[in-house]
């Protein structure tokens, strides 16, 4: 990891390159916190200043062009290195993040979620996770808790209990570990005051349905045998 640290701040993807990026810096900081949680990262101010150099005039962060993932990395890095109060323009960054939110009542499949890019049409579990996490670190009062929670819960795949995105009005073929991770993280770790039992409620419905079907089958067999007698 030390070999990827750059003189001007940030960390590169490989120790053989000299181009730092927000993504590689984010993961290096994460790994460092896991391997040496009691040991402060060296040159914190240098790395903080480098993160701030990635600020763009639209309020986002990234190498010349702002992206949702880049702003998530930037906000998370500042939160871990120093403070989100060091953001160049907090209000503009919040405006940029909330611009991904779908607030159109007629768009029933996407309202409450966050799209991955301003040109996208469908809210995704991943983009909703990144937006909610970043916004909650800066100012969680900008979250629409009720609608976002309901949107995430609407992505639960009834057949296996996991979560899946809906694209073009249809569920993905099956839920995925990644999608389920984003869903549970958004609900439980992103300062959304959701009641997790709502997610488990579908399991109870499934158990009750299976038990009811079993009882009906048993009754049918008993009646059939009695008629034969």
C-alpha positions in Angstrom: 0.0 0.0 0.0 2.8 2.4 0.8 4.2 1.9 -2.7 1.0 3.4 -4.2 1.1 6.6 -2.2 1.8 9.6 -4.3 4.0 12.6 -3.5 1.2 15.1 -4.3 -1.4 13.2 -2.3 -3.7 10.3 -3.0 -3.0 6.7 -4.0 -2.6 5.0 -7.3 -4.1 1.8 -8.6 -0.8 0.1 -8.9 2.6 0.7 -7.3 4.1 1.0 -10.7 2.0 4.0 -11.7 2.0 7.6 -10.5 -1.6 8.6 -11.2 -3.7 8.7 -8.1 -7.5 8.3 -8.2 -10.4 8.7 -5.8 -11.3 5.0 -6.1 -7.9 3.7 -5.3 -7.4 6.2 -2.5 -10.8 5.2 -1.1 -9.9 1.5 -1.0 -6.4 2.1 0.4 -7.9 4.1 3.3 -10.4 1.3 3.8 -7.7 -1.4 3.9 -5.5 0.7 6.2 -8.4 1.0 8.7 -8.9 -2.8 8.7 -5.2 -3.7 9.0 -4.1 -1.0 11.4 -7.2 0.6 13.0 -5.2 2.1 15.9 -2.5 3.5 13.6 -3.3 6.9 12.0 -2.8 7.2 8.3 0.3 9.2 7.4 0.1 12.5 5.6 -3.6 13.0 6.2 -3.6 16.7 5.4 -1.8 16.0 2.1 -4.4 13.4 1.1 -7.3 15.6 2.2 -6.1 18.5 0.1 -5.7 16.1 -2.9 -9.3 15.0 -2.5 -10.4 18.6 -2.5 -8.5 19.2 -5.8 -11.0 16.8 -7.4 -13.9 19.3 -6.8 -15.8 20.4 -9.9 -17.9 23.5 -10.3 -21.1 21.5 -10.5 -20.7 20.5 -6.8 -19.5 17.0 -7.6 -16.1 15.4 -7.5 -14.0 13.6 -10.1 -11.2 13.9 -12.5 -12.6 16.8 -14.7 -16.0 15.1 -14.8 -18.2 14.5 -11.8 -19.8 11.1 -11.3 -21.9 9.6 -8.5 -19.3 7.1 -7.6 -16.5 9.7 -7.4 -18.5 12.0 -5.2 -19.3 9.0 -2.9 -15.6 8.3 -2.7 -14.7 11.9 -2.0 -17.3 12.4 0.8 -16.4 9.1 2.4 -12.7 9.9 2.3 -13.2 13.3 3.9 -15.4 11.8 6.6 -12.6 9.3 7.4 -9.6 11.5 7.0 -10.8 14.7 8.6 -14.4 15.9 8.4 -17.1 16.4 5.7 -17.1 20.1 6.9 -14.0 20.4 4.7 -16.0 19.9 1.6 -15.4 22.9 -0.8 -19.1 23.7 -1.0 -21.4 21.5 1.1 -24.6 23.0 -0.2 -23.6 22.6 -3.8 -22.5 19.1 -3.2 -25.8 18.3 -1.5 -27.7 19.8 -4.5 -25.6 17.6 -6.9 -26.3 14.5 -4.9 -30.1 15.1 -4.6 -30.3 15.7 -8.3 -30.1 11.9 -8.7 -33.3 11.5 -6.7 -36.4 10.5 -8.5 -39.3 12.6 -7.3 -41.8 12.2 -10.2 -45.1 10.7 -8.7 -46.0 9.3 -12.1 -42.8 7.3 -12.3 -44.1 4.6 -9.9 -41.2 2.2 -10.5 -38.5 4.6 -9.6 -39.8 7.3 -7.2 -37.9 7.3 -4.0 -34.8 5.8 -5.5 -31.7 7.4 -7.1 -30.5 7.0 -10.6 -26.8 6.2 -11.4 -26.4 9.1 -13.8 -28.4 12.2 -14.7 -29.2 10.7 -18.1 -30.4 7.4 -16.6 -34.1 6.5 -16.4 -34.1 3.7 -13.8 -33.2 3.9 -10.1 -30.8 1.2 -9.0 -30.0 -0.4 -5.6 -26.3 0.5 -6.1 -26.8 4.2 -7.0 -29.4 4.6 -4.2 -26.9 3.2 -1.7 -24.1 5.5 -2.8 -26.4 8.6 -2.7 -28.0 7.8 0.6 -24.6 7.0 2.2 -23.1 10.3 0.9 -26.1 12.4 1.8 -26.3 10.9 5.3 -22.7 11.8 5.9 -23.2 15.5 4.9 -26.8 16.2 6.1 -29.3 13.4 6.5 -32.2 15.9 6.6 -32.0 15.9 2.8 -33.1 12.3 2.7 -36.7 11.3 1.9 -36.7 8.5 4.4 -40.2 7.1 3.8 -40.1 7.0 0.0 -36.6 5.7 -0.2 -37.3 3.0 2.3 -40.4 1.9 0.5 -38.6 2.0 -2.8 -35.8 -0.3 -1.5 -38.4 -2.7 0.0 -40.2 -2.9 -3.3 -37.1 -4.4 -4.8 -37.3 -7.5 -2.6 -37.6 -10.6 -4.8 -40.4 -12.7 -3.4 -39.2 -16.0 -4.7 -35.9 -16.1 -2.8 -36.2 -13.3 -0.3 -33.2 -11.4 -1.8 -33.2 -8.1 -3.7 -33.1 -7.3 -7.4 -33.3 -4.2 -9.6 -36.2 -3.5 -11.8 -35.2 -2.6 -15.3 -37.7 -1.5 -18.0 -40.5 -2.4 -15.6 -39.3 -5.9 -15.0 -37.4 -7.6 -12.2 -33.9 -8.9 -13.0 -34.0 -12.7 -13.5 -33.2 -13.3 -9.8 -31.9 -11.5 -6.8 -28.2 -11.1 -6.2 -25.8 -11.0 -3.3 -24.6 -7.6 -4.4 -28.1 -6.2 -4.8 -29.1 -7.6 -1.5 -26.0 -6.0 0.1 -26.9 -2.6 -1.2 -30.5 -3.0 -0.1 -29.7 -4.0 3.5 -26.9 -1.4 3.8 -29.2 1.3 2.6 -31.9 0.4 5.1 -29.8 -0.5 8.2 -26.6 1.5 7.9 -27.5 4.7 6.0 -29.3 6.4 8.8 -32.7 5.5 7.3 -34.9 4.8 10.3 -36.5 1.8 8.7 -38.0 -1.1 10.6 -36.1 -4.2 9.3 -39.1 -6.4 10.2 -40.7 -5.1 7.1 -38.1 -6.9 5.1 -38.7 -10.1 7.1 -42.5 -9.8 6.8 -42.5 -11.4 3.3 -40.8 -14.5 4.8 -43.7 -14.8 7.3 -46.2 -14.5 4.4 -44.3 -17.3 2.6 -44.3 -19.6 5.6 -48.0 -19.0 6.2 -48.8 -19.7 2.6 -46.8 -22.9 2.6 -48.4 -24.0 5.8 -51.9 -23.2 4.4 -51.2 -25.1 1.3 -49.9 -28.1 3.3 -53.1 -28.1 5.5 -55.3 -27.9 2.4 -53.4 -30.9 0.8 -53.7 -33.0 4.0 -57.5 -32.2 4.3 -57.9 -33.1 0.6 -56.1 -36.5 1.1 -58.2 -37.3 4.2 -61.5 -36.5 2.4 -60.4 -38.5 -0.6 -59.6 -41.5 1.5 -62.9 -41.3 3.4 -64.8 -41.3 0.1 -63.0 -44.4 -1.0 -64.0 -46.1 2.2 
